[in-house]
Amino acid sequence: MLDRMRESSGRVIGFRFDGKMSESDYATILIPELTRAMEDHDNVRILFKIEGFRSWRPGEGWDAFRQWPGLKSVDRIAVVGGERWREWMNRLPSLFVGFVDVDVRYFPEGRLRDAWGWLREGLVVVPRAA
């Protein structure tokens, strides 16, 4: 399950997610939200807040996201989750293979505010010229 976080704004979009991204999540939530943000901005930054994580089941949606052409417009991804999620990230280095030129950082659950701050760091609010 995947849903957009209300703290999202402009080019910084957050998603709450339970560890599995379905094809439907990818097609009806993730890509439309990112595409909407890219209509006004050259690049976007993404936060994934992992909740209720028990194990990693990437699913077809995650594979599709890693191959999505718009990924070239993503420059930062923050992953916020518990200790088990950090262990999985360390065990599965291939999880973010294909994220070329994307700075991906992990933040523990208690540092959600820091993750949002890092994603917003250095952004100037200037809409892309038409």
N, C-alpha and C positions, 0 to 999 in steps of 0.2 A: 504494500500500500504506500502511496506517495501523495502528499498534499503540499500546496504552497503555504509558506509561513507568512503571517500578516506583517512581520517586520521587514519584509522585502520592499525595496523601493528602487526605482530607476534601473541602473545596470546591476544591482546586487540582489540576487534572487535566492531565497532559501526554501528548502524542501525538507519536510519531516518525512522520514521513511523508515520502514521496519526491517530492512535488510534484504528485501527482494523487490525488484522493480519488474513489474509485468509489462508485457507488450502494450497493454491498454494504458498503463501509467505513462509509458514513454510517449505514446501517440496522442493521448488526450490531455495530459498535464504538463510533463516536462518540456517537450519540444515546443508546444504552443506558447508556453510562458516565456521560454528563452527567445523564441522568434519575435514575440511582441517586444521584448526589451531591446532586441537588436534593431528594431525599426527606428529607434531613437538614439542608439549608442553604437559606437564602433566595436566595443567589446563588452563582455559581461563577466560577472564573477558569481560563483555559485557556492552555497552552503548546503551540505547534506547533514541533517541532524538525525542520527541513527537512534531509534527508540525500540526498546524491547528486543534487542538483538540476542539471538540464540546461536545462530550459525549463518554462514554466508551461502546464499543461494542466488547467484547473480541473475539468472534468468535471461531470456532473450532481449528484454528491454535494456539491460545493462550493456550487452554486446552491441546492440544497435546504437546506443548513446556513444560508446567508444568509437564507432565508425561514422557518426553523424558529421557531415561536412561543416556545420556551424561550429564545431569544436575549436576550429582555428581562431574563432573570435572570443574564446574563453581564456583569460590569462591567470585566474586564480580559482582554486577550489579549496574550501575549508570543509573538513570532515570532523564532525563533533559526535563523540560517542563514548561509551564506557570502556573499561579496561579490556573486556573481551574483544571489542572491536579493534583496539590497538594491536592486540595479539594477532588477530586475523590479518590486519594490514601488514604486519611484519612477516607473517608466514606466506602471504600471497603477493609477492612483489609484482606479479603479472596483472594484478587488479587494475592498476592504472597505466598499463602498457598502452601506448597509442596516444597518451596525453602529452604530446610533444609541445614544448614551450609553455606548459601549464605548470604553475607553481602549486603543488598540492601539499597541504599541511593538515596534520591531525591536531585536534584540541580535545582535552578531556571534557566530559559532560559539564562540569562546574565552570568551564571557561567559555561558555557560549557567547557572552558579551565580548570577550577578547577576539573570538572568531569573526563576529560581525565587524568589530573595529579594524581588524587586519584586512578584511575584504573591502572596507570603505576607505582605507588608508590611501592618501595621494590622489583621490578622485576629484576632479574638477567638474562641476555640474554645468556642462555646455552641451546642448543638443547637437546631434550630427547635422550638418548642412544638407538641405534637400537636393 
